[in-house]
């Protein structure tokens, strides 16, 4: 993964105040190289956008439910 997304992800994961924030990659790519690169740079989840609006909204809701209601996340620095 190169370009702006790679730089932004790297910046987030190198910043002490931001690194504990889950980063979810939402993309049109299902290329295994992109998936591996994002996880290697610290992405917490990788999701391919759905074409069908209802499927897309359902996937977003499930992702939101997981990260905001189910997952236990570390407290950020004080």
Residue pairs with C-beta under 8 A, 6 or more apart in sequence:
1 9
1 33
1 34
1 37
1 38
1 41
5 25
6 37
6 41
9 23
9 25
9 38
9 41
9 42
9 43
10 41
10 42
11 18
12 18
12 19
12 21
12 23
12 42
13 19
13 23
13 41
13 42
16 77
17 76
17 77
19 42
20 73
20 74
20 75
20 76
21 76
22 44
22 45
22 67
22 71
22 73
23 42
23 43
23 44
23 45
24 43
24 44
24 45
24 46
24 47
24 63
24 67
25 38
25 43
25 45
25 46
25 47
26 47
26 49
27 34
27 46
27 47
27 48
27 49
28 48
28 49
29 48
30 48
34 46
35 46
38 46
39 46
45 63
45 67
47 59
47 63
49 56
50 56
50 58
50 59
67 73
